[in-house]
């Protein structure tokens, strides 16, 4: 560290997306539409699960928490990005940057844990259908979700506290649209070897543990399908696992694009980050609604209820008086 370049940084500059100045308005409208779609779509999933008693099962209980996590993950990043686009003010306070980093790591980790829990639930439903209610009890489901929240909180807290102890140089420009851990470590004037060590060990263990649960669950499901290759078994496996597999592929595919595609943090990595933080949370409701019969039926029932109440308001029943003679 060179002392002459060291200073107390009170704010950072988020350089944002590589968008030409004349197209800022177009991209602002695009990202605003995607953000609103993310929030409304995931809120609709949560609402349908709450209203329809047929969806009060472990799979949809986990899905409701995944939908909330997706809303939160997108809300941590996108509103600030939209404000920077609109006001052309790229600064974010030191405290605000650290807070954004914490919640980003928390909800990204929570997504990871919930996808692993959902994979285990699919394994139980297909490989042990007669013991599903016994194994996936309400208490166990609540414990798995609570454990996911707690571990994600601790995971985010570890990296945030390790980052908060670092000093930063006079160069405070982050070549990104949010406060990403890798981008912040590059700006630090302190020794970041401990941070890098924890990223590769603790984060690596969590990542491969969750990915191992998902992979192991689907290997077992595939083994059962090959052992009993009936049309009914294949249809059940596809109907219950298709949506989850699509979300898992999207999640880990974009995650790999962010952190394993290149050693340099260039525009290609920023585009992959947009996929991970903006596109994926927006697509999840469509994947579960378009490829899930239960969600479709719950949505149809909800629409029919709205139409019925609207008809009742527009055409209230007329009370008939009885005339005595």
C-alpha positions in Angstrom: 0.0 0.0 0.0 1.3 3.4 -0.9 0.5 6.0 1.8 0.2 8.9 -0.6 -2.7 7.2 -2.4 -4.6 6.3 0.8 -7.5 8.3 2.0 -10.7 7.9 4.0 -13.4 7.1 1.4 -16.9 8.4 2.4 -18.6 7.4 -0.8 -18.1 5.3 -3.9 -19.0 5.9 -7.6 -21.0 3.3 -9.3 -20.1 3.7 -13.0 -23.1 1.6 -13.9 -23.9 -0.2 -17.2 -22.0 0.5 -20.4 -25.0 2.4 -22.0 -24.5 5.1 -24.6 -25.7 8.5 -23.2 -28.5 8.9 -25.8 -30.1 5.5 -24.8 -30.3 6.1 -21.1 -34.1 6.7 -21.3 -34.7 3.5 -23.2 -32.8 1.4 -20.8 -34.4 3.1 -17.8 -37.9 2.2 -19.2 -36.7 -1.4 -19.9 -35.3 -2.0 -16.5 -38.2 -0.3 -14.7 -40.6 -2.6 -16.6 -38.5 -5.7 -15.7 -38.4 -4.7 -12.0 -42.1 -4.1 -11.8 -42.7 -7.5 -13.5 -40.4 -9.1 -11.0 -42.2 -7.6 -8.0 -45.8 -8.1 -9.3 -45.1 -11.6 -10.7 -43.5 -12.9 -7.5 -46.1 -11.2 -5.3 -48.8 -13.0 -7.4 -47.1 -16.3 -6.7 -47.1 -15.6 -3.0 -50.7 -14.5 -3.0 -51.9 -17.5 -4.9 -50.1 -19.9 -2.5 -51.7 -18.1 0.4 -55.2 -18.1 -1.0 -55.5 -21.6 -2.5 -55.5 -24.4 0.1 -54.4 -26.9 -2.6 -51.1 -25.1 -2.7 -50.5 -25.5 1.1 -47.8 -28.2 0.5 -44.0 -28.2 1.2 -43.1 -27.5 -2.4 -45.2 -24.3 -2.6 -44.2 -23.3 0.9 -40.6 -23.2 -0.2 -41.6 -21.6 -3.5 -43.3 -18.7 -1.6 -40.0 -18.0 0.3 -38.1 -18.2 -3.0 -40.4 -15.7 -4.5 -40.0 -13.3 -1.6 -36.2 -13.7 -1.8 -36.3 -12.9 -5.5 -38.3 -9.7 -4.8 -35.8 -8.7 -2.1 -32.7 -9.5 -4.3 -34.0 -7.4 -7.1 -35.0 -4.6 -4.8 -31.6 -4.4 -3.3 -30.0 -3.6 -6.7 -32.5 -2.3 -9.3 -34.0 0.8 -7.5 -30.6 2.3 -6.9 -29.6 1.6 -10.5 -32.7 3.2 -11.8 -32.2 6.3 -9.6 -28.6 6.6 -10.9 -29.9 6.4 -14.5 -32.5 9.0 -14.0 -30.6 11.5 -11.9 -27.1 10.9 -13.4 -25.8 10.8 -9.8 -23.5 7.8 -9.5 -22.4 8.2 -5.9 -23.3 5.8 -3.1 -22.3 6.3 0.6 -19.8 4.0 2.2 -22.5 2.8 4.6 -25.0 2.4 1.8 -22.5 0.4 -0.3 -21.7 -2.0 2.6 -25.4 -2.4 3.4 -26.2 -3.1 -0.3 -23.4 -5.7 -0.3 -24.7 -7.4 2.8 -28.3 -7.8 1.6 -27.2 -8.8 -1.9 -25.0 -11.7 -0.4 -27.8 -12.6 2.0 -30.6 -13.0 -0.6 -28.3 -14.5 -3.2 -27.3 -17.1 -0.6 -30.9 -17.6 0.5 -31.8 -18.4 -3.1 -29.0 -21.0 -3.2 -30.2 -22.7 0.1 -33.9 -22.7 -0.9 -33.2 -24.3 -4.3 -31.3 -27.1 -2.5 -34.2 -27.6 0.0 -36.7 -27.7 -2.9 -34.6 -30.3 -4.7 -34.6 -32.5 -1.6 -38.4 -32.1 -1.4 -38.7 -33.2 -5.0 -36.6 -36.2 -4.2 -38.8 -37.2 -1.3 -42.0 -36.7 -3.3 -40.8 -38.9 -6.2 -38.6 -41.5 -4.5 -40.7 -41.9 -1.3 -44.2 -40.9 -2.3 -45.9 -42.9 0.4 -43.8 -41.2 3.2 -43.9 -37.6 1.9 -46.2 -36.3 4.6 -44.3 -38.2 7.3 -40.8 -37.0 6.2 -41.7 -33.5 5.0 -43.6 -32.5 8.1 -44.7 -28.9 8.7 -42.2 -28.6 11.5 -39.3 -29.9 9.3 -40.3 -27.5 6.5 -40.3 -24.5 8.9 -36.9 -25.7 10.3 -35.4 -26.0 6.8 -36.6 -22.5 5.8 -35.5 -20.9 9.2 -32.1 -22.6 8.8 -31.7 -21.3 5.3 -32.4 -17.7 6.5 -30.0 -18.0 9.5 -27.2 -19.5 7.5 -27.6 -17.0 4.7 -27.5 -14.2 7.3 -24.3 -15.5 8.9 -22.8 -16.1 5.5 -23.5 -12.5 4.4 -22.3 -11.1 7.8 -18.9 -12.8 7.6 -18.1 -11.3 4.2 -19.5 -7.9 5.2 -17.5 -7.7 8.4 -14.3 -8.8 6.7 -14.8 -6.1 4.0 -15.6 -3.4 6.6 -12.2 -3.7 8.2 -10.4 -2.8 4.9 -9.2 0.6 3.9 -9.8 2.1 0.5 -7.6 4.2 -1.8 -8.4 7.5 -3.4 -9.7 5.7 -6.4 -13.3 5.0 -5.4 -14.9 4.2 -8.8 -16.6 0.8 -9.0 -16.8 -0.5 -12.5 -20.2 -2.0 -11.9 -23.9 -1.1 -11.3 -23.9 -2.2 -7.7 -21.5 -2.8 -4.8 -20.2 -6.3 -5.7 -17.7 -7.9 -3.4 -15.1 -8.7 -6.1 -15.2 -5.1 -7.4 -14.8 -3.7 -3.9 -11.8 -5.9 -3.1 -10.0 -4.6 -6.1 -10.3 -1.0 -4.8 -8.9 -1.8 -1.3 -5.5 -0.7 -0.3 -5.4 -3.2 2.5 -4.3 -6.8 2.4 -7.2 -8.8 1.1 -5.7 -12.3 1.3 -8.0 -13.2 4.2 -11.1 -12.1 2.3 -10.0 -14.1 -0.7 -9.3 -17.2 1.5 -12.7 -17.0 3.1 -14.4 -16.6 -0.3 -12.7 -19.7 -1.7 -13.2 -21.8 1.4 -16.5 -20.8 3.1 -18.3 -19.7 0.0 -17.0 -22.7 -1.9 -18.1 -25.2 0.8 -21.6 -23.6 0.8 -21.9 -23.5 -3.0 -20.8 -27.1 -3.6 -22.8 -28.4 -0.6 -26.0 -26.9 -2.0 -25.1 -27.9 -5.6 -24.3 -31.4 -4.3 -27.7 -31.7 -2.6 -29.4 -30.7 -5.9 -27.3 -32.9 -8.0 -27.6 -35.9 -5.7 -31.4 -35.5 -5.5 -31.8 -35.5 -9.2 -29.4 -38.4 -9.7 -31.6 -40.4 -7.3 -34.8 -39.2 -9.2 -33.2 -40.2 -12.5 -32.3 -43.6 -11.1 -35.9 -44.3 -10.0 -37.2 -43.1 -13.4 -34.8 -45.5 -15.2 -35.7 -48.4 -12.9 -39.4 -47.9 -13.4 -39.7 -46.3 -16.9 -43.5 -46.0 -16.9 -45.3 -43.1 -18.6 -47.0 -42.2 -15.4 -43.7 -42.0 -13.5 -42.1 -39.9 -16.3 -45.0 -37.5 -16.4 -45.0 -37.1 -12.6 -41.3 -36.4 -12.5 -41.5 -33.9 -15.4 -44.5 -32.1 -13.9 -43.0 -31.8 -10.4 -39.3 -31.2 -11.4 -39.5 -29.4 -14.7 -40.0 -25.9 -13.2 -37.4 -26.4 -10.5 -34.8 -27.7 -13.0 -35.4 -24.7 -15.2 -34.9 -22.3 -12.3 -31.8 -24.2 -11.1 -30.3 -24.1 -14.6 -31.0 -20.4 -14.9 -29.6 -19.7 -11.4 -26.4 -21.7 -11.7 -25.9 -20.8 -15.3 -25.9 -17.1 -14.8 -23.9 -17.5 -11.5 -21.2 -19.4 -13.5 -21.3 -16.6 -16.1 -20.6 -14.0 -13.4 -17.8 -15.6 -11.5 -16.2 -18.2 -13.7 -16.3 -16.8 -17.3 -13.4 -14.4 -17.0 -10.7 -13.2 -14.6 -11.3 -9.6 -15.6 -14.3 -7.5 -14.6 -15.4 -6.2 -18.0 -18.7 -5.5 -19.8 -19.3 -9.2 -20.4 -19.3 -9.9 -16.6 -21.6 -6.9 -16.1 -24.1 -8.4 -18.6 -23.9 -11.7 -16.8 -24.6 -9.9 -13.5 -27.7 -8.3 -15.1 -28.9 -11.8 -16.0 -28.3 -13.0 -12.4 -29.8 -10.0 -10.5 -32.5 -8.7 -12.9 -33.5 -11.3 -15.5 -33.6 -14.5 -13.3 -35.9 -13.1 -10.6 -38.2 -11.8 -13.3 -38.4 -15.1 -15.2 -39.0 -17.4 -12.1 -42.7 -16.5 -11.8 -43.2 -17.2 -15.5 -41.4 -20.5 -15.3 -43.6 -21.7 -12.4 -46.8 -20.4 -13.8 -46.4 -21.5 -17.4 -45.1 -25.0 -16.5 -47.1 -25.8 -13.4 -50.7 -27.0 -13.5 -51.4 -26.2 -9.9 -50.4 -22.6 -10.2 -52.5 -22.3 -13.4 -55.6 -23.7 -11.7 -55.0 -21.4 -8.7 -54.7 -18.4 -11.0 -57.9 -19.3 -12.9 -59.8 -19.7 -9.6 -58.5 -16.3 -8.5 -59.5 -14.7 -11.8 -63.0 -16.3 -11.5 -63.4 -15.0 -8.0 -62.5 -11.5 -9.1 -65.0 -11.7 -12.0 -67.7 -12.9 -9.6 -67.2 -10.1 -7.1 -67.0 -7.6 -9.9 -70.3 -8.9 -11.3 -71.9 -8.7 -7.8 -70.8 -5.1 -7.4 -72.1 -4.1 -10.8 -75.4 -6.1 -10.6 -76.3 -6.3 -6.9 -79.2 -8.7 -6.1 -82.6 -7.0 -5.9 -84.6 -7.8 -2.8 -88.2 -8.9 -3.6 -90.9 -7.7 -1.2 -93.8 -9.9 -0.4 -97.2 -8.1 -0.5 -99.8 -9.4 1.9 -103.5 -9.4 1.0 
